[in-house]
Amino acid sequence: MSIDTSRGHPEMDYAEHNRTYAGFLQFTKISIAVLVVLLIGMFFFLV
């Protein structure tokens, strides 16, 4: 992902922002996978 930071605010830490956003996306993907596995397990073991 490439962002043009040439016209951004000089105090904005774009590298940290991108790292935080990437971490958020990774957390979201893992959370969705865990929830899918949990729901599949509930389907097989609770029904």
C-alpha positions in Angstrom: 0.0 0.0 0.0 1.4 3.3 -1.0 0.2 6.7 0.4 1.3 10.1 -0.9 2.4 11.9 2.3 3.8 14.9 0.5 0.8 17.2 1.4 0.1 15.7 4.8 0.6 17.3 8.2 4.3 17.5 9.2 3.7 16.1 12.7 1.8 13.0 11.4 3.8 9.8 11.8 2.7 8.0 8.7 4.9 4.9 9.3 3.3 4.4 12.7 -0.2 4.9 11.3 0.4 2.3 8.6 1.8 -0.2 11.1 -1.1 0.3 13.4 -3.6 -0.1 10.6 -1.9 -3.3 9.4 -2.0 -4.6 12.9 -5.7 -3.8 13.1 -6.4 -5.7 9.8 -4.4 -8.7 11.0 -6.3 -8.7 14.3 -9.6 -8.5 12.4 -8.7 -11.4 10.1 -7.7 -13.6 13.0 -10.8 -12.7 15.0 -13.1 -13.6 12.1 -11.3 -17.0 11.6 -11.6 -17.8 15.3 -15.3 -16.9 15.3 -15.9 -19.1 12.2 -14.2 -22.0 13.9 -16.2 -21.4 17.0 -19.5 -21.4 15.1 -18.6 -24.5 13.2 -17.7 -26.2 16.4 -21.0 -25.1 18.0 -22.9 -26.4 15.0 -21.4 -29.9 15.3 -21.2 -30.3 19.1 -24.3 -28.5 20.3 -26.9 -29.8 17.8 
